[in-house]
Amino acid sequence: PRDGKFIEVIGQYAPRKSEGSLQVDEARANYWLNLGAQPTDTVRSLLRRAGVLRRRHEQRLGIERKPEAVPVSEKPDEAAAGA
C-alpha cells in the first residue's frame, strides 16, 4: 500500500497467470461495501469481472438467478422416434 497498511486482504489478482487469475472473498467484499467502502476504479472493474457486483445488484433488487441451462443433446434414436 502507498500510504499505510492494508485493512484487510479480500482477494488477489495475478494478471500474468492464465488470463488474469482472480480470487475474491465475496462475503468480505460485500461486508465492506455494506459498510460504505468505495472501491477504486481498478478494484471496481475486478469486482465486476469476478461477478461480485452483479450478484450484489441482483440481490438488492430481489432477482433470483436461475441455474445456467446446459444443452442436452438428443440421442439419434429418440430424435427419429419423435419425427
N, C-alpha and C positions, 0 to 999 in steps of 0.2 A: 504494500500500500504506500501511497505517496506521503500522506500527512498523518500517519498514525498506524495503529494495528487493526487487523480485521476484527469486527464484532463477532461474526460467525461465518464459517465457510459452509455454503449450502450446495456446492457443486464444483465441478471442474470442467474445463474446456481445453482440449488439445487439438488445435487446428491442423496440425501436420499429420495426425494419425487418422487413418481410414475415413477420409472425407469429413474431418472435424468431429472427433469423439467428444460427445457432450453428455454429462451426467448432472442431474439436478435433483435435489431432495425437494419434491413438490410440496410436501406438507410444510416444511420450514419456509419455503419461498412464499407460500400463501400466508403463513403466520406473519411474516414481516410485512407483506403487502397489506394485510388486515390492520396492522399497527400504523400504517400510513407511510411506509418506506416508499421512496420514489426511485425506481431503478434508472440507471443511466441509459442512454440510447443503445449502447452496446449490450448491456445486460438485458434490456427490454427485448432486443432482437433475438438474443439467445433464449430467453424465456418463451418467446413466441415460437421459435424453432423447436423447442422441447415440448410444445403443446400446453404449457402451464397456463398461459394467458387465455387460450381458447377454452380450456376446461373451466377455468375460473369464471369467465364471462358466461358460459352456458349454465354453470351452477347458479350464478346470481340471477339469471333470467328464468331459472327453473326448467331449462331444456334438458331432457333426458336423452342421451345419445344411445342409439341402437347399435348393437354389435355389427361390425362390418360383415356384409354378406359375402360369403365365399361361394364362387360359382361352382356348381356341381355338374360335371359332365355326365350326360346320359349314356347308358350302355347301349351299344348298337341294337341289340335285340329288343330293348324297351322302346327305342325310337321307331323301330319297324312295327311293333305291336300297336303303337299309338297312331300310326298313319293309315 
